[in-house]
């Protein structure tokens, strides 16, 4: 009897084999005259993940690992070269170009890293926070808009009195709260946060992260949180995905990832986090540099930096393997060597 089977909870966000390639070739004429090659940058290559409603997935990695490209794919700023993305069962990129696109756009919002660059300096806070409401026709009249903006500012710990001010009158942390208030105007369900606190001082970062967690609980928000900083991610995430040169190398729930990291790159990142109670053991800085993403190493792209690399690693690219505690793309883990 099929009706007896409880419906499986469907992840709100589902990325399947997501890929984005940029053509960064020199102009055609240079290629012809100077014999230059066509150049493709595989910024994101075959990334899959799911995010349950009300949960936070953090994607971490060094710059150039493709995490910001994933963020831009999720909000529709880029179209995927391959693979797909669904939100609440709808194909995101197909839907954005249809009459239902606007409704979908309201449900997915993005918070950017730099609150200085993303807030128009000549607009008042009321204009900035109210713009998405006006643009989407979500307010009845100016008094209603005023009241909605006041509510939004209060929800991020600012005051209704702040409405008449301009961005330069606020600190960095307050400016980031203004951009969060703005993003919340359309009552989104999913927020894509690209390094939302990395431009801020450590103590201010903690305040903004706490506000984001409070908002998540109060509104049932789902987050994708992009960061280069594993220590930050530890406070906000349920699941953590580690990216290296466009690929996901490990994905696990937060406790598992921090307690028993499996991929050598994840281990390297965790060893580099300064310890809260310093036991005298020096932290191990991340060693080596990220290779040029235009000519990534063959086999496992991490092999030049990996203490566990062997001949297989230099020639064969590891694929993601599912374990009971998560997924890892590493030959040594698969072979039980580490
Ligand atoms: Fe290291 Fe090989 Fe695993 Fe890559 S596949 S992370 S080189 S052990």
Boltz pocket constraint, residues with backbone or C-beta under 6 A from the ligand:
constraints:
  - pocket:
      binder: B
      contacts: [[A, 263], [A, 264], [A, 265], [A, 300], [A, 301], [A, 302], [A, 303], [A, 304], [A, 306], [A, 307], [A, 308], [A, 309], [A, 310], [A, 313], [A, 316], [A, 318], [A, 329], [A, 330], [A, 331], [A, 332], [A, 333]]
      max_distance: 6.0
